[in-house]
Amino acid sequence: MLKKRIIPCLDIKDGRTVKGINFVGLRDAGDPVELAQQYAEQGADELCFLDITATIEKRETLVPLVREIAAVLNIPFTVGGGINDVRLAKEIIKAGADKIAVNSAAVKRPELINELAKELGSQCVVVAVDTKAIQNFELRVQNDHDTRFKSDENEIPHQVRNDKSTNKVFVGGGRYETERETISWCIECEQRGAGEILLTSMDHDGTKNGFALTITDEISRKLNIPIIASGGGGTVEHFTELFSKTQASAGLAASIFHFGELPVPELKEQLAGKNISVRLPRTLIN
């Protein structure tokens, strides 16, 4: 059985690690290079660096920072943010990253996934998908006897919740809703050559109330590539639920690691005690 991965995520803004809640309210969390070293020493399986304002500010990911990180790391790491062509992706891999992550650029031009997979290999291509549940409404009219769909131009319609929601893909650092439905988009990404999906639930991001288990499980069962679950991890129980109730191959989190709330070694030791297959840090191996 493949071991489940624990991946600290470092959101980068202006060269610093930051973290917010539901994609807003950012606060400083430290120097990314120093944090990267700490996580590698603590036994993190991989790291993920996301330049969260690169796309919205229409600039490229900081390649010099990638070189700095590569110089001190001995574990795989992924870099994303502002990558919109093969040229930049190759620069980032050349600078030392093991994988690149694309999000907004792939939604805008899905062919980019095919191009990256062809040039770099699917194992290097991660598609980051920011998803949010959008409440569905129906346009209905009300009369004295019943509620029904609009059928007469003289009737005045109003919106009524139908208690169903659709998971939609967002881009631009979670700022803009797209017309793409999350599950169908993830399936298309795999078909185009993505080697991994980084699925972030915007509804759960930074809340520490648990992962989005339902959609994570559905996507992980429909796809044949690894799914990294992101958003909501706050306790050992949350990671236990993720790995026991879904087929996600990795759990990604940020603030609980950055601010010392749940150190990586402690998380892994407790997961192992709950019969979750993880790679233990050397300090925990007898």
Rosetta blueprint (number, residue, H / E / L):
1 M L
2 L L
3 K L
4 K E
5 R E
6 I E
7 I E
8 P E
9 C E
10 L E
11 D E
12 I E
13 K E
14 D L
15 G L
16 R E
17 T E
18 V E
19 K E
20 G E
21 I E
22 N L
23 F L
24 V E
25 G E
26 L E
27 R E
28 D E
29 A E
30 G E
31 D L
32 P H
33 V H
34 E H
35 L H
36 A H
37 Q H
38 Q H
39 Y H
40 A H
41 E H
42 Q H
43 G L
44 A L
45 D L
46 E L
47 L E
48 C E
49 F E
50 L E
51 D E
52 I L
53 T L
54 A L
55 T L
56 I L
57 E L
58 K L
59 R L
60 E L
61 T L
62 L L
63 V H
64 P H
65 L H
66 V H
67 R H
68 E H
69 I H
70 A H
71 A H
72 V H
73 L L
74 N L
75 I L
76 P L
77 F E
78 T E
79 V E
80 G E
81 G L
82 G L
83 I L
84 N L
85 D L
86 V H
87 R H
88 L H
89 A H
90 K H
91 E H
92 I H
93 I H
94 K H
95 A H
96 G L
97 A L
98 D L
99 K E
100 I E
101 A E
102 V E
103 N L
104 S H
105 A H
106 A H
107 V H
108 K H
109 R L
110 P L
111 E H
112 L H
113 I H
114 N H
115 E H
116 L H
117 A H
118 K H
119 E H
120 L H
121 G L
122 S H
123 Q H
124 C H
125 V E
126 V E
127 V E
128 A E
129 V E
130 D E
131 T E
132 K E
133 A E
134 I E
135 Q E
136 N E
137 F E
138 E E
139 L E
140 R E
141 V E
142 Q E
143 N L
144 D L
145 H L
146 D L
147 T E
148 R E
149 F E
150 K L
151 S L
152 D L
153 E L
154 N L
155 E L
156 I L
157 P E
158 H E
159 Q E
160 V E
161 R E
162 N E
163 D E
164 K E
165 S E
166 T E
167 N E
168 K E
169 V E
170 F E
171 V E
172 G L
173 G L
174 G L
175 R L
176 Y E
177 E E
178 T E
179 E E
180 R E
181 E E
182 T H
183 I H
184 S H
185 W H
186 C H
187 I H
188 E H
189 C H
190 E H
191 Q H
192 R H
193 G L
194 A L
195 G L
196 E E
197 I E
198 L E
199 L E
200 T E
201 S E
202 M L
203 D L
204 H L
205 D L
206 G L
207 T L
208 K L
209 N L
210 G L
211 F L
212 A L
213 L H
214 T H
215 I H
216 T H
217 D H
218 E H
219 I H
220 S H
221 R H
222 K H
223 L L
224 N L
225 I L
226 P L
227 I E
228 I E
229 A E
230 S E
231 G L
232 G L
233 G L
234 G L
235 T L
236 V H
237 E H
238 H H
239 F H
240 T H
241 E H
242 L H
243 F H
244 S H
245 K H
246 T L
247 Q L
248 A L
249 S L
250 A E
251 G E
252 L E
253 A E
254 A L
255 S H
256 I H
257 F H
258 H H
259 F L
260 G L
261 E L
262 L L
263 P L
264 V H
265 P H
266 E H
267 L H
268 K H
269 E H
270 Q H
271 L H
272 A H
273 G H
274 K L
275 N L
276 I L
277 S L
278 V E
279 R L
280 L L
281 P L
282 R H
283 T H
284 L H
285 I L
286 N L
